[in-house]
Amino acid sequence: MKTDFKRFAFFAAAVLATATAQAKVELPTFFTSNMVLQQKAGVPLWGHSNASQVTVTTSWDNKTQTVKTNGGDFKVTVKTPSYGGPYTITFNDGDTVVLSNILIGEVWLCSGQSNMEMPLEGWGKVLNYQEEIKNANYPQIRLLQAEHIDKPLPVDNLVVQAGGWQVCSPATIPLFSSTAYFFACKIYKEKNIPIGLVHSSWGGTVVEAWTSAEALRTIHDFDSVLDGMQNEQARAAQEQKYADDLKAWNSKVLAADKGYQNGKAVYADLAFDDSNWADIKVPSFFENQGFPDFDGVMWYRKSFELEAVNGNGHFEYYADDNDRLFVNGVEIGHTDGYSVLRIYTIPANVLKKGKNVIAIRVVDTGSGGGLYGPENLHITIGRESRVRELAGNWKIAPGVSFADVEPAPYMPAGQNRPSALYNAMIHPLIGFKFAGAIWYQGESNADRAQQYQTLFPLMIKDWREKLGDSKLPFIFVQLASYKQAKAEPEASAWAELREAQAMTLKLPNTGMIVATDIGDAEDIHPKNKQEVGERLARVALAKVYGTKIDYSGPVYKSFAKKGNTITVEFDFKDGLKANGGTLKGFAVAGNDQVFYWADAKIEGGKVVVSSAKVANPVAVRYNWADNPDGNLVNASGLPAAPFRTDKWSGVTEGRK
């Protein structure tokens, strides 16, 4: 790879934890003790020194290279052997810096949004997390955690946690990516090779944020936003226009909100009669309790009694996405952001002896919405900290659906600006050697699934080019099942996103795992990350490491129509069967494009489908839903990938 010495200038400000106070050699944050270097590779090492030359000595071969500095920067390539260690690397420019406990093995880049970020403990709490953490004694697995940083332009300094690489242990694993950890465990147990995990992900992010501006410019979908990121004048104009448009839109929403009349929050009034409102259990998302696919303003109400008022109230909860809290008709405060803990103080003069009413106006812009979080929802009152439990039954009513107003203006901000995460969390890794990448993302792009057909492979090719490996293995997770199951077949943005992911398999050296059988209707972050990690590892073992192991469920191959039936053929078809009970998940349609659930049966290693409601079927779909329940597997027990045989227009067509 051609060296651009200018890109190393940032090292003048870097501090290496293992260096002595006098040492002049400064290294990137990902060159530290405890690291893993890719085996059998030419691995670049670079840094900064005030001296005219630097010597680099590697203990695995006892070789020393001397390299001259250029403007203070130096770079040398070392040859790594087959896996092993521990080793040391010594840098000397008159002072000595020694990196110790280095392993040679397989290094994987782990990225995506919250389902990749989801830690074993912390906010994640995966299945059996306490036992998993207790057993996480894997000194041959090493962890590097990138901080959440976004930048409008590429930078060279990767900001990392804990001073660099950590040895996997019960002390270091709790807040690390659970998917990445279980992936590494499976590979290590099978191959007994040291594994290094570079975890660089961020929840709630879009794929274009992880793609370079250079690549995004080739499709022109984000040119104006990129212009604003790279030009202050353009950015100021965009921000002003967005602010004006958003103010106007919010005024229209407020005018349409039934909870307001003449600017007054009537749904928050103490005397308002909510007896005809629906009941809902809180905390939980309202989509799963009678309001499927609702995006807009939702009002909650809850009454409670006080024997006396002897101080302020204290109320904490989570809301998705934005909220406004009222008590006895008085507005207490508002908060924006779905992942932000609301912490409100209710003044004592607002509270009343006897009946009090809490009203919360929640604005949900997509996916799960409402009041969510821990079950111990309560309000604390006064000096004696009297507790009033608030979990359980609340009243709920829509204020306005966004389907009834014009679309909201949108301008990407922060970490979701196109290229912003590539710039800060991927670009600094250019030059570092990887065995491959694993990826779990797509939820935030589901409403633009057709565009994802272009964006996702664009990002993969972009990473390969920038990282200098055109054949870099790239393995990803297809979206798990989520949201309320539907009684009848219907359109689904999540199904279209899964299709876009499957289409990306046309790129060489890619692999995909199916996770529709291990999702959670009420949680966009399903807890069974053990299975996700193991399935990713199965693909890596089979495709990267040449291990004979089952790694795929049935994959659609072709279909043939005969009379009122359609026969579907699959790859990976050995041992086709229904995983418990009758085969389900298939739907058929005629030329009217209306789908009905199909009767499905396995015959001769194929699936034959039909429906009494469709005399002349022309198309088949399987697990085409937000939360599908299809149960087709093969002898491995791995689930079949969702598919459709038609090319009819989807609900995300044309969205950008």
Secondary structure, DSSP 8 states (H G I E B T S, - for coil): ----GGGGGGGGG---TTS-TT---B--TT--TT-EEESSSEEEEEEE-SSSEEEEEETTTTEEEEEE-BTTEEEEEEE--SSEEEEEEEEESSSEEEEEEEEEEEEEEEEESHHHH-BSSTTT--TTHHHHHHT--EEEEEEEEB-----SS--S---BSTTS-EEESTTTSTTSBHHHHHHHHHHHHHH---EEEEEEE-TT--GGGGS-HHHHTTT-SSHHHHHHHH-HHHHHHHHHHHHHHHHHHHHHHHHH-TTEETTEEGGG-TT---TTSEEEEESEEGGGTT-TT--EEEEEEEEEEES---S-EEEEEEEESEEEEEETTEEEEEE--TT-EEEEEE-TTT--SEEEEEEEEEEE-SSS-EEES-S--EEEETTTTEEEE--EEEEEEEEEEGGGS--------GGGSTTHHIIIIIGGGTT---SEEEEE--GGGGGGHHHHHHHHHHHHHHHHHHHT-TT--EEEE-----S---SS----HHHHHHHHHHHGGGSTTEEEE--GGG--TT-SS-S-HHHHHHHHHHHHHHHTS---------EEEEEEEETTEEEEEEES-TT-EESSSS---EEEE-TT--EEE-EEEEETTEEEEEBTTBSS--EEEES-SSS----EE-TT--B---EES-----TTTT--
